[in-house]
Amino acid sequence: MNISMEKRLILVFILLVIIPITSISYVSYKNYDKTIQSNAIEYVTELSSQLISNLDDYILDMNTIAMIPLYSSWPSMDLQGLLEDPNIDLEKERQMDDYIQLLSNFKGGTDSIYIFDNYGHIFFKKNNEGLRKDINQRFPEWQKLTRSSDGQSLLISTQEVSSTNNAKYVFSIIQDIKNTTTMESVGTIVIDANVKVIEKEVRGLDAVTKGKTLIIDKFNNVIFDSGKQLLTQNLTGDPVIQQAIGDNGSFTIAINGEEFICSYLKSQKTAWKMIVYIPIHDLTKKASATKDFAFIATSVIFVLALFISVYLVIAMTNPLRKLTKLMEKVQKGDWDVRFHVKYKDEAGVLGSSFNRMIKRIKELIEEIHLTNMRKRIAETEALQSQINPHFIYNTLETIRMSALLNDDMEVSEMIYVLGNMMSYSINRGNELVALRDEIEHLHNYMLLQNYRFDNKFEFKVEIPEEAYHFPMIKLIFQPIVENAIFHGLEKQKGSCLIIILVKVEAEEIVFMITDNGIGMNEAELLRLRQQIDKDQYDLFSKHKIGLRNVHQRIKLHYNSSNGLVINSQLKVGTTVTFSLPKFK
């Protein structure tokens, strides 16, 4: 334990090499996993491209068959004549059957071929499945579509159809048949192809991917679904369809708690889009086995290294934890703590320094406490001594003028009141006085001012009875009222009112001194607030010395960041508010 902290940390860092090893193993696995997925997507894309090409070729062949009655010289001329003839007989039916059988032989896998004339007659390939049950319902719709297609064949998405014997899913090609001479429409040909044609192509792809395949048209209607559960449905709101944007691409998505890679490819000929779902679990099964083995081996090494590291770190950091707890006690105000130095390593040196620091801090705190006490007393006395001269000068001037004008008892009474005020102000035996004494002093002050200004001022006091015994520092109200008289009321004509309002609250007592003087605008009010907050006296703001002294004395005595709060409105008046703790 006497080796240096640096050497012990080096030992821990050596053991922590396992972290880079673990990180490299994880990154290697993830890259291997991504490579497998990338190769799978590339391979599936090639297969999808081939499958889409095969489907395009099949649909192209169906289009070719549908175009034969329109462009072939034989037997189209006979077919167009038969369709223009409104009569039906056995010979016409035989000829139409032969023609449809001929068309059926052009392409294997064709499910049904229907030909309609303009007179409501239907000709179709007779097989074991019989006629579609919805043929009469669909014919007007098909006829309308083909005649508005400007001679182009149309591809109809998968529909569920029922025949005489069973139900099935087919997609169709429809084409308008025209008279090659007059170019008038004489009929319509419909070629149905069973979706089993697509299933044969898709089965091999699903065997490779272990997933499923979905084919949709440009309106998001399902053409084919490997699971045969979504056929003919519209999947516009499906999350997979919403992400399969563009002609091709791939993305990962979770479906019912299982993750899939979705690779999609769009046919440029039919606008059909093939989406292949590849289960990631099956795709990465072999990679997962390798990952599991690496994970187990790495975990064993990691746990062993972690156990050794934790043991060493605990042993090394135990002194620091003890030192931290001691610091927390110091933070809560307990300065009688001491760190027990056991070893001579870095922790031991730090502990010794901590002990010396605590001892010195205790000495400094005591010194600062005594200094602050002396400073507060000196500042309070200095601030208080600045209040009296200005008032005494004005009062003596008032007495002098009154003595010249009135040779009666009024002068004697003024001198008596002034003597009481001077006695109250100069006596510094006790800084705290009762609110009752402060109000009495203020009454004497207002009496002298009304002598001077011929009873110009009305003075009201609204104080709850229980507040009169409240202790407070003296000479708080007089400077505030004096400022109200000389800066707000002296030049005002009419009534001059000063109100002292006291409110007793749960934790403090709120004092409000209000006058109805000339008030201040926003700029003057802002300047006054800045002046009373200054710690130093300056000539520019010397006429506000009384307010600043009161403001600073409240902050000093009550250890508060708050002092006077001044609010004023031009031609309305000024209110000075301050709060003192109730249980000071």
C-alpha positions as CSV (number, residue, x, y, z in Angstrom):
1,M,0.0,0.0,0.0
2,N,3.0,2.3,0.2
3,I,3.6,2.3,-3.6
4,S,2.5,5.5,-5.4
5,M,-1.1,6.0,-6.6
6,E,0.3,6.4,-10.1
7,K,1.7,2.9,-10.2
8,R,-1.6,1.4,-8.8
9,L,-3.5,3.3,-11.6
10,I,-1.1,1.9,-14.2
11,L,-2.0,-1.6,-13.0
12,V,-5.7,-0.9,-13.3
13,F,-5.2,0.5,-16.8
14,I,-3.4,-2.6,-17.9
15,L,-6.3,-4.8,-16.8
16,L,-8.7,-2.5,-18.7
17,V,-7.2,-3.6,-22.0
18,I,-10.1,-6.0,-22.1
19,I,-12.4,-3.0,-23.0
20,P,-10.7,-2.4,-26.4
21,I,-10.7,-6.1,-27.0
22,T,-14.4,-6.3,-26.3
23,S,-15.1,-3.3,-28.5
24,I,-13.1,-4.7,-31.4
25,S,-15.0,-8.0,-31.1
26,Y,-18.3,-6.2,-31.1
27,V,-17.4,-4.0,-34.1
28,S,-16.1,-7.0,-36.0
29,Y,-19.3,-8.9,-35.4
30,K,-21.5,-6.0,-36.4
31,N,-19.5,-5.5,-39.6
32,Y,-19.7,-9.3,-40.4
33,D,-23.5,-9.1,-39.7
34,K,-23.8,-6.0,-42.0
35,T,-21.8,-7.8,-44.8
36,I,-24.1,-10.8,-44.6
37,Q,-27.2,-8.6,-44.9
38,S,-25.6,-6.5,-47.7
39,N,-24.8,-9.6,-49.7
40,A,-28.3,-11.0,-49.1
41,I,-29.9,-7.8,-50.2
42,E,-27.7,-7.8,-53.4
43,Y,-28.5,-11.4,-54.2
44,V,-32.3,-10.9,-53.5
45,T,-32.3,-7.8,-55.7
46,E,-30.8,-9.9,-58.6
47,L,-33.4,-12.6,-58.2
48,S,-36.2,-10.0,-57.9
49,S,-35.0,-8.3,-61.1
50,Q,-35.1,-11.7,-62.9
51,L,-38.5,-12.5,-61.5
52,I,-39.9,-9.0,-62.5
53,S,-38.4,-9.5,-66.0
54,N,-40.2,-12.9,-66.3
55,L,-43.5,-11.4,-65.2
56,D,-43.0,-8.5,-67.6
57,D,-42.4,-11.0,-70.4
58,Y,-45.5,-13.0,-69.5
59,I,-47.7,-9.9,-69.4
60,L,-46.2,-8.8,-72.7
61,D,-47.2,-12.1,-74.2
62,M,-50.8,-11.6,-72.9
63,N,-50.8,-8.1,-74.5
64,T,-49.7,-9.7,-77.8
65,I,-52.5,-12.2,-77.7
66,A,-55.0,-9.4,-76.9
67,M,-53.7,-7.4,-79.9
68,I,-54.0,-10.3,-82.4
69,P,-57.7,-9.5,-83.2
70,L,-56.8,-5.9,-83.9
71,Y,-53.8,-6.2,-86.2
72,S,-53.6,-9.8,-87.7
73,S,-55.0,-10.2,-91.2
74,W,-56.2,-13.7,-90.3
75,P,-58.4,-14.6,-88.7
76,S,-59.2,-11.1,-87.6
77,M,-61.3,-10.3,-90.7
78,D,-63.6,-13.2,-89.9
79,L,-63.6,-12.4,-86.2
80,Q,-64.6,-8.7,-86.8
81,G,-67.3,-9.8,-89.2
82,L,-68.7,-12.3,-86.7
83,L,-68.7,-9.6,-83.9
84,E,-70.5,-7.1,-86.2
85,D,-73.2,-9.7,-86.9
86,P,-76.0,-9.4,-84.2
87,N,-77.4,-12.9,-84.9
88,I,-76.4,-16.0,-83.0
89,D,-76.4,-19.5,-84.4
90,L,-74.5,-22.8,-83.9
91,E,-72.1,-22.0,-86.7
92,K,-71.1,-18.6,-85.3
93,E,-70.6,-20.1,-81.9
94,R,-68.4,-22.9,-83.3
95,Q,-66.3,-20.4,-85.2
96,M,-65.9,-18.2,-82.1
97,D,-64.9,-21.3,-80.0
98,D,-62.3,-22.2,-82.6
99,Y,-60.9,-18.7,-82.6
100,I,-60.7,-18.5,-78.8
101,Q,-59.1,-22.0,-78.7
102,L,-56.5,-20.8,-81.2
103,L,-55.7,-17.8,-79.0
104,S,-55.4,-20.0,-76.0
105,N,-52.7,-22.1,-77.7
106,F,-50.4,-19.1,-78.1
107,K,-49.5,-18.8,-74.4
108,G,-49.4,-21.6,-71.8
109,G,-50.9,-20.8,-68.4
110,T,-53.8,-18.6,-69.8
111,D,-56.7,-19.2,-67.5
112,S,-59.7,-17.9,-69.5
113,I,-60.3,-15.8,-72.6
114,Y,-63.6,-13.9,-73.0
115,I,-64.7,-12.0,-76.1
116,F,-67.8,-9.6,-76.0
117,D,-69.6,-8.1,-79.0
118,N,-71.6,-4.9,-78.9
119,Y,-74.9,-6.8,-78.6
120,G,-74.3,-8.3,-75.1
121,H,-73.1,-11.7,-76.4
122,I,-70.3,-13.4,-74.5
123,F,-67.9,-15.9,-76.1
124,F,-65.4,-17.8,-73.9
125,K,-63.1,-20.8,-73.6
126,K,-65.2,-23.6,-72.2
127,N,-63.3,-25.5,-69.6
128,N,-64.1,-27.5,-66.5
129,E,-64.3,-24.3,-64.3
130,G,-67.1,-22.7,-66.2
131,L,-68.0,-19.0,-66.6
132,R,-67.1,-16.3,-64.2
133,K,-70.1,-15.4,-62.0
134,D,-69.3,-11.6,-62.2
135,I,-68.9,-11.5,-66.0
136,N,-72.1,-9.6,-66.7
137,Q,-71.3,-7.1,-63.9
138,R,-67.7,-6.5,-65.1
139,F,-68.4,-6.3,-68.9
140,P,-69.8,-2.7,-68.9
141,E,-66.9,-1.6,-66.7
142,W,-64.3,-3.2,-69.0
143,Q,-66.0,-1.9,-72.2
144,K,-65.9,1.6,-70.8
145,L,-62.2,1.3,-69.8
146,T,-61.0,-0.1,-73.2
147,R,-62.9,2.5,-75.3
148,S,-61.3,5.3,-73.3
149,S,-57.8,3.8,-73.6
150,D,-57.1,5.0,-77.1
151,G,-56.5,1.5,-78.4
152,Q,-54.0,0.5,-75.6
153,S,-54.4,-2.7,-73.7
154,L,-55.1,-2.4,-70.0
155,L,-53.7,-4.4,-67.1
156,I,-56.3,-5.2,-64.4
157,S,-55.0,-6.0,-60.9
158,T,-55.8,-9.2,-59.1
159,Q,-59.4,-9.9,-58.4
160,E,-61.2,-12.7,-56.6
161,V,-63.5,-14.4,-59.0
162,S,-66.0,-17.3,-58.6
163,S,-66.9,-19.7,-61.4
164,T,-69.4,-22.5,-61.5
165,N,-67.1,-24.9,-59.7
166,N,-64.7,-22.9,-57.5
167,A,-63.2,-19.5,-56.5
168,K,-59.8,-18.2,-57.7
169,Y,-57.6,-15.1,-58.0
170,V,-56.7,-13.8,-61.4
171,F,-55.2,-10.7,-63.0
172,S,-56.4,-9.6,-66.5
173,I,-55.5,-8.0,-69.8
174,I,-58.4,-6.2,-71.6
175,Q,-58.3,-4.8,-75.1
176,D,-60.8,-3.0,-77.4
177,I,-61.4,-4.8,-80.8
178,K,-61.8,-2.5,-83.7
179,N,-62.9,-2.9,-87.3
180,T,-59.6,-2.4,-89.2
181,T,-61.4,-0.7,-92.0
182,T,-63.7,1.7,-90.2
183,M,-61.8,1.7,-86.9
184,E,-65.1,1.4,-85.0
185,S,-65.2,-0.7,-81.9
186,V,-66.9,-4.0,-82.5
187,G,-66.1,-5.9,-79.3
188,T,-63.8,-6.4,-76.3
189,I,-61.3,-9.2,-75.4
190,V,-60.5,-10.2,-71.8
191,I,-57.6,-12.5,-70.9
192,D,-57.5,-13.9,-67.3
193,A,-54.3,-15.3,-65.9
194,N,-54.3,-17.2,-62.5
195,V,-52.0,-15.8,-59.9
196,K,-50.6,-19.3,-59.7
197,V,-48.5,-18.2,-62.6
198,I,-46.8,-15.7,-60.3
199,E,-46.6,-18.3,-57.5
200,K,-44.5,-20.6,-59.6
201,E,-41.9,-17.8,-60.1
202,V,-41.9,-16.7,-56.5
203,R,-41.7,-20.1,-54.8
204,G,-38.0,-20.4,-55.6
205,L,-37.3,-16.9,-54.3
206,D,-39.1,-17.6,-51.0
207,A,-37.1,-20.8,-50.6
208,V,-33.9,-18.9,-50.7
209,T,-34.9,-16.0,-48.4
210,K,-37.0,-18.1,-45.9
211,G,-39.4,-15.2,-46.0
212,K,-42.3,-14.1,-48.2
213,T,-42.9,-12.0,-51.3
214,L,-45.5,-9.3,-51.9
215,I,-46.4,-7.7,-55.3
216,I,-48.5,-4.6,-55.5
217,D,-49.7,-2.4,-58.3
218,K,-49.2,1.4,-58.6
219,F,-52.3,2.0,-56.4
220,N,-50.9,-0.3,-53.7
221,N,-53.4,-3.1,-54.4
222,V,-52.0,-6.5,-53.7
223,I,-51.4,-8.5,-56.9
224,F,-49.7,-11.5,-55.1
225,D,-48.9,-12.5,-51.5
226,S,-46.9,-15.6,-50.6
227,G,-49.1,-16.0,-47.5
228,K,-52.3,-15.6,-49.6
229,Q,-53.8,-13.5,-46.9
230,L,-53.6,-10.0,-48.4
231,L,-54.7,-10.7,-52.0
232,T,-56.8,-7.9,-53.5
233,Q,-56.3,-5.7,-50.4
234,N,-55.2,-2.1,-50.6
235,L,-52.1,-1.5,-48.4
236,T,-51.7,2.3,-48.7
237,G,-51.4,2.8,-45.0
238,D,-49.1,-0.1,-44.3
239,P,-45.7,1.0,-42.8
240,V,-43.8,-1.2,-45.3
241,I,-45.5,0.3,-48.3
242,Q,-45.0,3.8,-46.9
243,Q,-41.2,3.2,-46.7
244,A,-40.9,1.5,-50.1
245,I,-40.5,4.7,-52.0
246,G,-38.8,4.9,-55.4
247,D,-37.9,2.3,-57.9
248,N,-35.8,0.2,-55.7
249,G,-34.1,0.0,-52.3
250,S,-34.1,-1.8,-48.9
251,F,-34.8,-1.0,-45.3
252,T,-35.2,-2.8,-41.9
253,I,-38.5,-3.0,-40.1
254,A,-40.0,-4.9,-37.2
255,I,-43.3,-6.8,-37.7
256,N,-45.0,-8.4,-34.8
257,G,-41.7,-8.4,-32.8
258,E,-39.6,-9.9,-35.6
259,E,-37.1,-7.9,-37.7
260,F,-37.1,-8.2,-41.5
261,I,-35.0,-6.7,-44.3
262,C,-37.4,-5.5,-46.9
263,S,-35.9,-5.3,-50.4
264,Y,-38.2,-3.8,-53.1
265,L,-38.0,-3.4,-56.9
266,K,-40.4,-1.7,-59.3
267,S,-41.2,-2.8,-62.9
268,Q,-40.7,-0.1,-65.4
269,K,-43.2,-1.7,-67.7
270,T,-46.2,-2.6,-65.5
271,A,-45.4,-0.3,-62.5
272,W,-45.8,-3.3,-60.3
273,K,-43.6,-3.3,-57.2
274,M,-42.2,-6.5,-55.7
275,I,-41.3,-6.4,-52.0
276,V,-39.3,-9.3,-50.5
277,Y,-39.4,-9.8,-46.7
278,I,-36.1,-11.4,-45.5
279,P,-36.2,-12.6,-41.8
280,I,-33.0,-11.3,-40.2
281,H,-33.0,-14.1,-37.7
282,D,-32.7,-16.8,-40.4
283,L,-30.3,-14.6,-42.4
284,T,-27.8,-14.2,-39.5
285,K,-28.3,-17.6,-37.8
286,K,-24.7,-18.7,-38.5
287,A,-23.3,-15.4,-37.6
288,S,-25.3,-15.5,-34.3
289,A,-23.6,-18.8,-33.4
290,T,-20.2,-17.3,-33.9
291,K,-21.3,-14.2,-31.9
292,D,-22.6,-16.4,-29.0
293,F,-19.3,-18.2,-28.7
294,A,-17.3,-15.0,-28.8
295,F,-19.7,-13.4,-26.3
296,I,-19.3,-16.2,-23.8
297,A,-15.5,-16.2,-24.1
298,T,-15.3,-12.4,-23.8
299,S,-17.8,-12.4,-20.9
300,V,-15.7,-14.8,-18.9
301,I,-12.5,-12.8,-19.4
302,F,-14.4,-9.5,-18.8
303,V,-15.9,-10.7,-15.5
304,L,-12.5,-12.0,-14.3
305,A,-10.8,-8.8,-15.2
306,L,-13.7,-6.7,-13.7
307,F,-13.4,-8.6,-10.4
308,I,-9.7,-7.9,-10.1
309,S,-10.1,-4.3,-11.2
310,V,-12.9,-3.6,-8.7
311,Y,-10.9,-5.1,-5.9
312,L,-7.8,-3.0,-6.7
313,V,-9.8,0.2,-7.3
314,I,-11.7,-0.2,-4.0
315,A,-8.4,-0.7,-2.1
316,M,-6.9,2.4,-3.8
317,T,-9.8,4.7,-3.6
318,N,-10.9,3.9,0.0
319,P,-8.8,6.8,1.5
320,L,-10.3,9.1,-1.1
321,R,-13.9,8.1,-0.2
322,K,-13.1,8.7,3.5
323,L,-11.7,12.1,2.6
324,T,-14.8,12.9,0.6
325,K,-17.1,12.0,3.5
326,L,-15.1,14.3,5.7
327,M,-15.5,17.1,3.2
328,E,-19.2,16.6,3.2
329,K,-19.3,17.0,6.9
330,V,-17.2,20.2,6.6
331,Q,-19.7,21.4,3.9
332,K,-22.5,21.0,6.5
333,G,-20.6,23.1,9.0
334,D,-18.7,20.5,11.1
335,W,-15.2,21.8,11.3
336,D,-14.1,19.4,14.0
337,V,-13.0,16.6,11.6
338,R,-9.7,15.0,11.0
339,F,-8.3,12.6,8.4
340,H,-6.4,9.6,9.9
341,V,-3.2,9.3,7.9
342,K,-2.2,5.7,7.7
343,Y,0.2,5.5,4.7
344,K,2.7,7.8,3.1
345,D,1.3,7.6,-0.4
346,E,-0.4,10.4,-2.3
347,A,-3.6,9.8,-0.3
348,G,-1.7,10.2,2.9
349,V,-0.1,13.4,1.7
350,L,-3.5,14.7,0.6
351,G,-5.0,13.8,4.0
352,S,-2.3,15.7,5.9
353,S,-2.8,18.7,3.7
354,F,-6.6,18.5,4.4
355,N,-6.0,18.5,8.1
356,R,-3.8,21.6,7.9
357,M,-6.3,23.3,5.6
358,I,-9.2,22.7,8.0
359,K,-7.2,24.1,10.9
360,R,-6.3,27.2,8.9
361,I,-9.8,27.7,7.7
362,K,-11.2,27.6,11.2
363,E,-8.7,30.3,12.2
364,L,-9.7,32.4,9.2
365,I,-13.4,32.0,9.8
366,E,-13.0,33.3,13.4
367,E,-10.9,36.2,12.1
368,I,-13.4,37.0,9.4
369,H,-16.3,36.8,11.8
370,L,-14.7,39.3,14.2
371,T,-13.7,41.5,11.3
372,N,-17.3,41.5,9.9
373,M,-18.8,42.3,13.3
374,R,-16.4,45.3,13.6
375,K,-17.1,46.3,10.0
376,R,-20.9,46.2,10.5
377,I,-20.8,48.2,13.7
378,A,-18.5,50.8,12.0
379,E,-20.5,51.0,8.9
380,T,-23.8,51.3,10.8
381,E,-22.5,54.1,12.9
382,A,-21.0,55.9,9.9
383,L,-24.2,55.6,7.9
384,Q,-26.3,56.7,10.9
385,S,-24.1,59.7,11.6
386,Q,-24.6,60.9,8.0
387,I,-28.3,61.4,8.5
388,N,-28.5,64.1,11.1
389,P,-26.6,67.1,9.8
390,H,-28.8,67.9,6.9
391,F,-32.0,67.7,9.0
392,I,-30.5,69.7,12.0
393,Y,-29.5,72.5,9.6
394,N,-33.0,72.8,8.1
395,T,-34.6,72.6,11.5
396,L,-32.4,75.3,13.0
397,E,-33.0,77.5,10.0
398,T,-36.8,77.0,10.6
399,I,-36.4,77.9,14.3
400,R,-34.3,81.0,13.4
401,M,-36.9,82.2,11.0
402,S,-39.8,81.5,13.4
403,A,-38.0,83.3,16.2
404,L,-37.7,86.4,14.0
405,L,-41.3,86.4,13.1
406,N,-43.0,85.1,16.3
407,D,-42.0,86.1,19.7
408,D,-44.2,83.5,21.5
409,M,-44.4,79.9,22.9
410,E,-44.2,78.4,19.5
411,V,-40.4,78.7,19.4
412,S,-40.2,77.1,22.8
413,E,-42.3,74.2,21.7
414,M,-40.3,73.7,18.5
415,I,-37.0,73.7,20.4
416,Y,-38.5,71.1,22.8
417,V,-39.5,68.8,20.0
418,L,-36.2,69.3,18.4
419,G,-34.4,68.4,21.6
420,N,-36.4,65.1,21.9
421,M,-35.5,64.3,18.3
422,M,-31.8,65.0,18.8
423,S,-31.8,62.9,21.9
424,Y,-33.4,60.0,20.1
425,S,-31.0,60.3,17.1
426,I,-27.7,60.8,19.0
427,N,-28.3,58.2,21.7
428,R,-26.4,55.1,20.4
429,G,-26.6,53.0,23.4
430,N,-29.1,50.7,21.7
431,E,-29.4,50.3,17.9
432,L,-32.7,48.5,18.2
433,V,-35.9,50.3,19.2
434,A,-39.6,49.5,19.3
435,L,-41.8,50.5,16.3
436,R,-43.8,52.6,18.7
437,D,-40.6,54.7,19.5
438,E,-39.8,55.1,15.8
439,I,-43.4,56.3,15.0
440,E,-43.2,58.8,18.0
441,H,-40.0,60.2,16.6
442,L,-41.6,60.5,13.2
443,H,-44.6,62.4,14.8
444,N,-42.1,64.9,16.3
445,Y,-40.4,65.3,12.9
446,M,-43.8,66.0,11.1
447,L,-44.7,68.4,13.9
448,L,-41.6,70.5,13.1
449,Q,-42.3,70.3,9.4
450,N,-45.8,71.5,9.8
451,Y,-44.5,74.4,11.9
452,R,-42.2,75.2,9.1
453,F,-44.7,74.9,6.2
454,D,-47.8,76.2,8.1
455,N,-49.6,72.8,8.6
456,K,-49.2,71.9,4.9
457,F,-48.8,68.1,5.5
458,E,-51.4,65.5,6.6
459,F,-49.8,62.5,8.3
460,K,-51.6,59.2,8.8
461,V,-50.5,56.0,10.4
462,E,-52.2,52.6,9.9
463,I,-50.5,50.1,12.2
464,P,-52.0,47.0,13.8
465,E,-51.8,47.1,17.6
466,E,-49.7,44.0,17.9
467,A,-47.0,45.5,15.6
468,Y,-46.1,48.4,17.9
469,H,-43.8,46.3,20.1
470,F,-41.8,45.0,17.0
471,P,-38.1,45.7,17.4
472,M,-36.3,47.4,14.5
473,I,-33.2,49.6,13.8
474,K,-34.0,53.2,14.4
475,L,-34.1,56.2,12.1
476,I,-35.7,54.3,9.2
477,F,-38.8,56.3,8.6
478,Q,-37.5,59.9,9.0
479,P,-35.1,59.8,5.9
480,I,-37.8,58.3,3.7
481,V,-40.5,60.9,4.8
482,E,-37.9,63.7,4.6
483,N,-37.2,62.7,1.0
484,A,-41.0,62.6,0.2
485,I,-41.4,66.1,1.6
486,F,-38.5,67.8,-0.1
487,H,-38.7,66.0,-3.5
488,G,-42.4,65.2,-3.8
489,L,-44.6,67.5,-1.7
490,E,-42.8,70.7,-0.9
491,K,-43.6,72.3,-4.3
492,Q,-47.0,70.8,-4.6
493,K,-50.1,72.9,-4.2
494,G,-53.2,71.5,-2.6
495,S,-53.4,68.5,-0.2
496,C,-50.1,66.9,0.8
497,L,-50.6,63.4,2.3
498,I,-48.2,60.9,3.8
499,I,-49.4,57.5,4.9
500,I,-47.5,54.9,6.9
501,L,-49.0,51.4,6.4
502,V,-47.8,48.3,8.3
503,K,-48.9,44.7,7.4
504,V,-48.0,41.8,9.7
505,E,-47.4,38.6,7.7
506,A,-46.3,35.1,8.7
507,E,-42.6,35.5,8.5
508,E,-42.1,39.3,8.2
509,I,-43.6,42.7,8.6
510,V,-44.1,44.9,5.5
511,F,-43.8,48.7,5.7
512,M,-45.2,51.0,3.1
513,I,-44.6,54.8,3.1
514,T,-46.9,56.5,0.4
515,D,-47.2,60.2,-0.6
516,N,-49.4,61.9,-3.1
517,G,-46.6,64.1,-4.4
518,I,-45.4,65.0,-7.9
519,G,-44.0,61.5,-8.5
520,M,-41.3,60.5,-11.1
521,N,-41.2,59.3,-14.6
522,E,-39.6,56.0,-15.6
523,A,-36.1,57.5,-16.3
524,E,-36.0,59.4,-12.9
525,L,-37.2,56.3,-11.1
526,L,-34.6,54.1,-12.7
527,R,-31.8,56.6,-11.8
528,L,-33.0,56.8,-8.2
529,R,-33.0,53.0,-7.8
530,Q,-29.4,52.9,-9.2
531,Q,-28.2,55.6,-6.9
532,I,-29.5,54.0,-3.7
533,D,-27.8,50.7,-4.7
534,K,-24.3,52.3,-4.9
535,D,-22.0,51.3,-2.1
536,Q,-19.9,54.5,-2.4
537,Y,-21.0,58.1,-1.7
538,D,-20.7,60.4,-4.7
539,L,-21.5,64.1,-5.3
540,F,-23.9,63.4,-8.1
541,S,-26.4,61.5,-5.8
542,K,-25.7,63.4,-2.5
543,H,-29.3,64.7,-2.4
544,K,-30.5,61.1,-2.1
545,I,-28.1,60.3,0.8
546,G,-31.0,59.6,3.2
547,L,-32.6,56.9,1.1
548,R,-29.3,55.3,0.3
549,N,-28.3,55.2,4.0
550,V,-31.6,53.5,5.0
551,H,-31.3,51.1,2.1
552,Q,-27.7,50.1,3.0
553,R,-28.4,49.9,6.8
554,I,-31.3,47.5,6.2
555,K,-29.1,45.3,4.1
556,L,-26.2,45.4,6.5
557,H,-28.1,44.8,9.7
558,Y,-30.4,42.0,8.5
559,N,-27.9,40.3,6.2
560,S,-30.3,40.7,3.3
561,S,-29.9,41.4,-0.3
562,N,-33.2,43.3,-0.2
563,G,-33.6,46.9,1.0
564,L,-35.9,49.7,-0.2
565,V,-38.3,49.0,-3.1
566,I,-39.3,52.3,-4.7
567,N,-42.3,52.7,-7.1
568,S,-43.6,56.0,-8.5
569,Q,-46.0,57.4,-11.0
570,L,-45.7,60.9,-12.4
571,K,-48.3,63.3,-10.9
572,V,-49.7,60.5,-8.8
573,G,-47.2,59.9,-6.0
574,T,-44.4,57.6,-4.7
575,T,-44.4,54.5,-2.6
576,V,-41.4,53.2,-0.7
577,T,-41.7,49.6,0.6
578,F,-39.4,47.4,2.7
579,S,-39.8,44.2,4.7
580,L,-38.1,43.2,8.0
581,P,-37.9,39.7,9.4
582,K,-40.6,39.2,12.1
583,F,-38.4,37.3,14.6
584,K,-35.1,39.2,14.2
